[in-house]
Amino acid sequence: VFIHAGIADLSMWDAQLAAFATDYQVLAYDLRGLGQSDAPQTDYSHYKDLHALLDALSMERVALVGTSMGGMTAIDFTLAYPERVSHLVPVCCLPVGYDFKSDPPPITKEINAAWEAGDMEKTNQLEVQAWIVGFGREAHEVSAAVLDKVLAMNGHVLEREKAHNGSHHWLEPNAIGRLSEINVPVQVISGQYDRSELTTAWSELLPEIKDAKQAILSTGHLPNLEQPERFNEILREFLSQ
């Protein structure tokens, strides 16, 4: 089961669905309020939505691969319903409740200012600069096709936020204090050019999990889009264990 990032939709997983459908039953879906799903009108939780979806599809036990908000959702789901998960792959995220020790990157202020001014085009461009180009490289070093795809996906995300009326709630108590409860194999995948603490913090967090390891790709926040073959290779090796 592939769970997309908050700046994307299920189409970010096209390459993975194609690669793994020959050997696995695969599922990607749009999180509530994103992609083509209904906008939230009541309070909700992504991990509970996933539970309801899997029940509806009679999928009893699954491997979860989630990026960013999708990864946080996958971790929450694993803690809430441990019997339903065989493998966990959090990508470019940290557990809910993690307290960042570093200040937000300066571009965050620009993003917030553009959003408050109602300039969705500028907000989109800045968010893609921060999340996809990342830190330590220039835009010309990233595939134009990747940049265009994320601009399209995130542009749709920003347009739809106006229709949201419900509040999202993460698992309580937060996942950050419960990592020792995870008893399935965990493969963390991180991006070298992502916000650095999203990658480096795992050196302290991994020892709290019984069976966990980390791979770092030379990408931004969506490694599967930038390096699909390498991403798939890591995932396939992990799932075969």
Disulfide bonds with the S-S distance in Angstrom:
none
